[in-house]
Amino acid sequence: MNKFKVFVLLLLFATAIFVGYVVHVRSQSEIPVGGLFYKATLLEETPNEYWDLTDPDIWILEAINNPGQLIEVNQTATTFLENYLGPSNIRYDNKYYFVTATYSEEEIGDSIFLGPAFAGLLTAWVSVGSVVVVKKFKH
């Protein structure tokens, strides 16, 4: 087997490993990829400062009903953000919650390895394609 075929096989293997890694990292990530998220934490004690939540939208209600989980929000439809000025203590249904809104621009995974690895694999595949095209035109 010539060196070019060995290189293509190694590149194919490296690409398969990279894709598997990305899928694994994405499946293990607690933060979904990009967007606005609410997270509510049930407070055991009454905070010194809070505001009454009288008309929750469906997303803040879902966050309250699932404390500790990130809830993806339709940011063009949410009404909670109109009153939101940062992390907030709220009272709803005679319970107290600490609510945060987080905007995530996280890419797939959270490793600085992914971007350069993807660029390297892309460059290698473009190079392989170029060599194949050049060889075709020489014959």
C-alpha positions as CSV (number, residue, x, y, z in Angstrom):
1,M,0.0,0.0,0.0
2,N,1.5,3.4,-1.0
3,K,2.0,6.2,1.5
4,F,-1.0,8.2,0.1
5,K,-3.4,5.4,0.8
6,V,-2.0,4.9,4.3
7,F,-2.3,8.7,4.9
8,V,-6.0,8.6,3.8
9,L,-6.8,5.6,6.0
10,L,-5.1,7.3,9.0
11,L,-7.0,10.5,8.2
12,L,-10.3,8.6,8.0
13,F,-9.5,7.0,11.4
14,A,-8.6,10.3,13.0
15,T,-11.9,11.8,11.6
16,A,-13.9,9.0,13.1
17,I,-12.2,9.4,16.5
18,F,-12.8,13.2,16.4
19,V,-16.5,12.8,15.5
20,G,-16.9,10.2,18.3
21,Y,-15.2,12.6,20.8
22,V,-17.5,15.5,19.8
23,V,-20.6,13.3,20.1
24,H,-19.4,12.1,23.5
25,V,-18.6,15.6,24.8
26,R,-21.9,17.0,23.5
27,S,-23.8,14.2,25.2
28,Q,-22.0,14.8,28.6
29,S,-22.4,18.6,28.6
30,E,-24.8,20.1,31.1
31,I,-25.1,23.4,29.1
32,P,-26.9,23.1,25.8
33,V,-25.4,24.8,22.8
34,G,-26.2,28.5,22.6
35,G,-29.2,30.4,23.7
36,L,-30.9,31.9,26.8
37,F,-31.5,29.7,29.9
38,Y,-33.3,30.1,33.2
39,K,-32.2,28.3,36.4
40,A,-34.2,28.5,39.6
41,T,-32.9,27.4,43.0
42,L,-35.4,26.8,45.8
43,L,-34.3,28.8,48.9
44,E,-34.7,27.3,52.4
45,E,-34.9,30.7,54.1
46,T,-36.7,33.9,53.3
47,P,-34.3,36.3,51.6
48,N,-33.9,39.9,52.8
49,E,-34.9,41.2,49.3
50,Y,-37.2,39.6,46.8
51,W,-40.0,40.5,44.4
52,D,-43.3,38.8,43.9
53,L,-43.7,36.9,40.7
54,T,-47.4,37.3,39.9
55,D,-47.6,36.3,36.2
56,P,-44.9,33.8,35.3
57,D,-44.4,32.9,31.7
58,I,-44.1,29.2,30.8
59,W,-40.3,29.2,30.9
60,I,-39.8,30.7,34.3
61,L,-42.6,28.4,35.6
62,E,-40.7,25.4,34.1
63,A,-37.5,26.6,35.8
64,I,-39.4,26.9,39.2
65,N,-40.9,23.4,38.7
66,N,-37.5,22.0,37.9
67,P,-35.1,23.6,40.4
68,G,-31.4,23.3,39.6
69,Q,-31.9,22.6,35.9
70,L,-31.2,24.8,33.0
71,I,-34.4,25.6,31.0
72,E,-34.0,26.8,27.4
73,V,-36.0,29.9,26.8
74,N,-37.6,31.5,23.8
75,Q,-36.0,34.8,24.4
76,T,-38.3,36.7,22.0
77,A,-41.5,35.5,23.9
78,T,-40.4,35.5,27.5
79,T,-41.9,38.2,29.8
80,F,-39.7,37.5,32.8
81,L,-36.8,39.4,31.3
82,E,-38.8,42.7,31.3
83,N,-38.4,42.7,35.1
84,Y,-35.1,41.0,35.3
85,L,-32.1,43.1,36.4
86,G,-29.6,40.3,37.2
87,P,-29.8,37.3,39.5
88,S,-33.1,37.7,41.4
89,N,-34.8,36.4,44.5
90,I,-38.4,35.9,43.8
91,R,-41.5,34.7,45.7
92,Y,-43.9,32.5,43.9
93,D,-46.7,30.4,45.4
94,N,-45.3,31.2,48.9
95,K,-41.9,29.7,48.1
96,Y,-38.7,31.6,47.5
97,Y,-36.3,31.0,44.6
98,F,-33.1,32.4,43.4
99,V,-33.4,32.8,39.6
100,T,-30.6,33.4,37.1
101,A,-30.8,34.0,33.4
102,T,-27.8,32.9,31.4
103,Y,-26.9,33.4,27.8
104,S,-24.7,30.7,26.5
105,E,-22.7,31.0,23.3
106,E,-20.9,27.8,24.0
107,E,-19.8,25.8,21.0
108,I,-20.0,22.0,20.8
109,G,-18.2,20.9,23.9
110,D,-16.1,23.1,26.1
111,S,-12.6,22.1,25.0
112,I,-10.2,24.4,23.3
113,F,-9.0,21.3,21.4
114,L,-12.1,21.1,19.2
115,G,-11.6,24.2,17.0
116,P,-8.0,23.5,16.1
117,A,-8.6,19.8,15.6
118,F,-11.6,20.5,13.3
119,A,-9.5,23.0,11.3
120,G,-6.6,20.5,11.0
121,L,-8.9,17.7,9.8
122,L,-10.6,20.0,7.3
123,T,-7.3,21.2,6.0
124,A,-6.1,17.6,5.6
125,W,-9.3,16.5,3.8
126,V,-9.0,19.5,1.4
127,S,-5.4,18.6,0.8
128,V,-6.4,15.0,0.0
129,G,-9.0,16.2,-2.4
130,S,-6.5,18.5,-4.1
131,V,-4.0,15.7,-4.5
132,V,-6.7,13.4,-6.0
133,V,-7.8,16.2,-8.4
134,V,-4.2,16.9,-9.5
135,K,-3.5,13.2,-10.1
136,K,-6.7,12.9,-12.2
137,F,-5.6,15.8,-14.4
138,K,-2.1,14.4,-14.9
139,H,-3.4,11.2,-16.3
